[in-house]
């Protein structure tokens, strides 16, 4: 018999590529900056279970694109999907891909849509702060000031939308965090363990692949 689980693992396995200091990604900076730092200093191969989660996210976004493009939905028009963006910093580059750009026909306004899959939309009362930070960078880079975070339930395709319009202060804070990360990496200085310092995020340490190094303050 075939081992289809193993076949899936082989199919979605990602080529291991160490990150390059000076080239950063919008999805990184909203989380614990020490974890991001470790990701550059001590890169790890993506584990199969995490690779599956990433792949499911890709599949969900493909579905959202199909919905936005559907001729049955005339209230919106999909202008672009998975399009690149870049932001220049002081000695570093932030680059990535924006999920979707739509126009709402009734208002004529353009919106950046950031798509996130989840196990249940019923328990989401507000958007994850790291997703807000990510979206703010997109709004800043594109000059489009209307944004939304679209959560889609992986079990039943229910959805929930949070509007997050451009906030220059939030965008500036995100850019400053990238600047701090770059300095800490180039000077080989271990960042503060941010996640541990807040009750709302301390639980993340239980699932962090760098928890042992972090606990010992290893550089």
PyMOL commands that set and color helices and strands:
alter all, ss='L'
color gray80, all
select helices_A, chain A and resi 4-12+33-41+48-69+121-123+129-142+168-186+194-197+202-207+211-215
alter helices_A, ss='H'
color red, helices_A
select strands_A, chain A and resi 23-24+76-88+93-104+109-118+147-153+159-163
alter strands_A, ss='S'
color yellow, strands_A
deselect
rebuild
show_as cartoon
